[in-house]
Amino acid sequence: MPRHTHPAFIGPRKCGLWFLPLLLAGGAALAQTPPQAERGTLPRGTTYEIRMPTPWNGVLISDLDFAQTPDAPRYQYLLKAGYAVSGTARRADRPTQYDPAREIDDLVNVMDRVEQRYGKPRRILQYGHSGGGHVALAMSETRPDRIDGAIVGCAHTPVWLMNSELDAWFTLKTLIAPELAIIDLPADHSAITAAWKQALEKAQQTPLGRARIALATSLGQLAAWVGPGSREPDARDVNALQSSMFESTMIGATQPTGQSRRMFEQGGRGQPSWNTGVVYSTLFDSHTDPDLRNAVRQLYTQAGARLEDDLRQLDVAPRIAADPKAVKHWSAPGRTVVGEPKVPVLRIHTNGDKAVPVSLVQGYDALVAARGYGAHYRTAFVNAAGHCTFSAAESAAAVESVMRRIDSGQWSDTSPAALNTLARTLDPGSEARYYSYRQFPYARTWVPAVSEQLGRKP
């Protein structure tokens, strides 16, 4: 639905890059007046911030984390380009009371405040990274009445993420350290972390231990390369690839069984992941990265061991069941996603993400295609290590691509080459690293029963 024009707007966009001539002229005509800023507290105690540039192009960028780091490069770029930006900060009780459905309510509350003070935006884009990416994706499904599009960066989906991590750490527990915990972690899990790191370091000293670490990474569909500042290993160099997987697993051991597992367990008041019904020998053959699968086979050969024996051991090991109350909690709209984006969405992800594996993207892609929502949805990948390590230029290109889709009704070219060209045009001083990433089938796609999706029609 078109949004009315406020007097402060620069004016309607006649094409996608309405400010491109200004950028090419050196940016002198971009908004230079310091933006108006409002910072405060929402009724339930969440910190929020709004920044309004002069002149305003009529578009509001909403971001879960804006009030957390309002001076971050991507926000500075957007404000100079004429976008208003609003959002919240992570709540102090998030580690024990995490609820993305309520985070969505907070963001809508901030949008209402923008409208009351500055007039109704012409467009609203929901932008977000990590948990903010999940919120953006969930809002594209559940709140199309409030947003016109979404930029979804390295989004987690709680149950999916915990199941993927469980597969990796169940493998490590079964084959390397049966005595160590991987679920129901205490608030202080420093002793468990230390024990896991010691066990992993010991395993890394033997050929079979190295093969088993690689197998865990493969079965969990985790990134083999996550360390910012390190060089991405050549997939053909099996030993270099395994060394990178070991480094990645050691980083993951800081929070065993997945970053923020305790947060998800506390938020849902129970353990939300399971591997009941999972046949790891089948998963390995059908749902693992071909490069990692090849490396695992070679590493077992080097160790003089049979991969089939370890897969059989995993297949007969006692399973872990989820707490039904936790699964029901995470089934609710806003807390999970089901593959039905109702506004344009560009989903972006770094291939070396330590916290949210890039493999999750393919699972959502498949749902979108199966449910007939492909016209709204595109993906793009950035060749970078680390969690949500997007440059300001890469973020700018994502925002502009979604704006073009909204304004024209058609997606412009979102190939890596086109996005990099756009990114360098918008912000020449920032990196542009979009590239062609080869996806493989995701193993842990989960959609709750309709009866659990309160308010969702069959």
Beta strands, then each sheet from edge to edge (+ up, - down):
strand 1: 33-41
strand 2: 47-54
strand 3: 59-63
strand 4: 84-88
strand 5: 123-129
strand 6: 149-153
strand 7: 345-352
strand 8: 377-385
strand 9: 434-435
sheet 1: 1+ 2- 4+ 3+ 5+ 6+ 7+ 8+ 9-
end
